[in-house]
Amino acid sequence: MLRRGSGTIRVNGQPYDAYFQDLAVRAHLLKPLLALPYAHNKFDIKVLVTKGGAPAQAQAASTAIAKAMLFYVKRGNKVLRSLAITDPRVRERMKPGRRGAKAGYTWVKR
């Protein structure tokens, strides 16, 4: 949830710096706020994330923040639009008679 305010960022009910211990992960979370020079202290942000590790959660939160911020920008910011794109790749399904999507079992003639 993104609304005008004092600039607090909460992830799963905690301040973002307490939830994300790693500085690189925090930097990834704050990328959309750095795309607009005036945005870092004008929005209150609440994010709920589940599953995955901390970097994946930060990336998901960053994408959600960028998408929400696009509503506040009158003309689309190119950097913000590029941060709002989700990765379309998905896991390939497992095929019958194989160990995974592509890897098969070892075939021995004798």
C-alpha positions in Angstrom: 0.0 0.0 0.0 1.4 3.4 -1.0 0.0 6.6 0.3 1.3 10.1 0.9 3.0 10.5 4.2 6.3 11.0 6.1 8.4 8.3 4.3 8.1 5.2 6.5 8.6 1.8 4.9 7.2 -1.3 6.6 7.6 -4.8 5.3 5.4 -7.5 6.9 4.7 -5.1 9.8 8.3 -4.3 10.6 10.5 -1.4 9.5 12.3 -2.4 6.3 15.8 -2.1 7.9 14.9 -4.6 10.6 13.3 -7.0 8.1 16.1 -6.9 5.5 19.4 -7.1 7.4 21.6 -7.1 4.2 22.5 -3.7 2.8 22.4 -4.9 -0.8 18.9 -6.2 -0.4 17.8 -2.9 1.2 19.3 -1.0 -1.7 17.3 -3.2 -4.2 14.1 -2.4 -2.2 14.7 1.3 -2.4 15.5 1.5 -6.2 12.0 2.8 -7.1 12.2 5.6 -4.5 15.6 6.7 -5.9 14.2 6.9 -9.4 12.2 9.9 -8.4 14.2 12.5 -6.6 11.3 13.9 -4.6 9.7 10.5 -3.6 11.9 9.2 -0.8 10.2 11.1 2.0 6.7 11.7 0.6 5.2 8.2 0.6 4.3 5.8 3.4 4.7 2.2 2.1 3.4 -1.0 3.6 4.4 -4.3 1.9 3.3 -7.9 2.6 5.6 -10.5 1.1 5.7 -14.3 1.5 7.8 -17.2 0.3 11.3 -17.1 -1.2 14.4 -15.6 0.3 15.2 -12.1 1.3 16.5 -11.0 -2.2 13.5 -12.4 -3.9 11.1 -10.7 -1.5 13.0 -7.4 -1.9 12.7 -7.7 -5.7 9.0 -8.5 -5.5 8.4 -5.5 -3.1 10.5 -3.2 -5.4 8.4 -4.2 -8.4 5.2 -3.6 -6.4 6.4 -0.2 -5.2 7.4 0.8 -8.7 4.0 -0.2 -10.1 2.2 1.8 -7.3 4.4 4.8 -7.9 3.5 4.9 -11.6 0.0 6.1 -10.6 1.5 9.2 -8.9 3.7 10.2 -11.8 1.9 12.2 -14.5 4.3 11.4 -17.3 5.9 7.9 -17.1 9.4 7.9 -15.8 11.5 5.5 -18.0 13.5 4.2 -15.0 10.4 3.6 -13.0 8.6 1.8 -15.9 11.6 -0.5 -16.3 11.5 -1.3 -12.6 7.8 -2.2 -12.8 8.3 -5.0 -15.3 7.9 -8.6 -13.9 10.0 -11.5 -15.2 7.8 -13.7 -17.4 9.9 -16.8 -17.1 8.3 -19.8 -15.4 9.5 -23.2 -14.4 9.2 -25.8 -17.1 6.9 -28.7 -16.2 8.2 -32.2 -15.4 7.8 -34.7 -18.2 6.6 -38.2 -17.7 9.3 -40.9 -17.6 12.0 -38.4 -16.8 13.9 -37.1 -13.8 13.0 -33.5 -14.4 11.9 -31.2 -17.2 14.7 -32.4 -19.6 17.0 -34.8 -17.8 16.2 -38.4 -18.4 17.4 -41.6 -16.6 20.6 -43.3 -17.7 20.0 -45.9 -20.3 22.2 -49.0 -20.3 22.1 -51.4 -23.1 23.7 -54.4 -21.2 
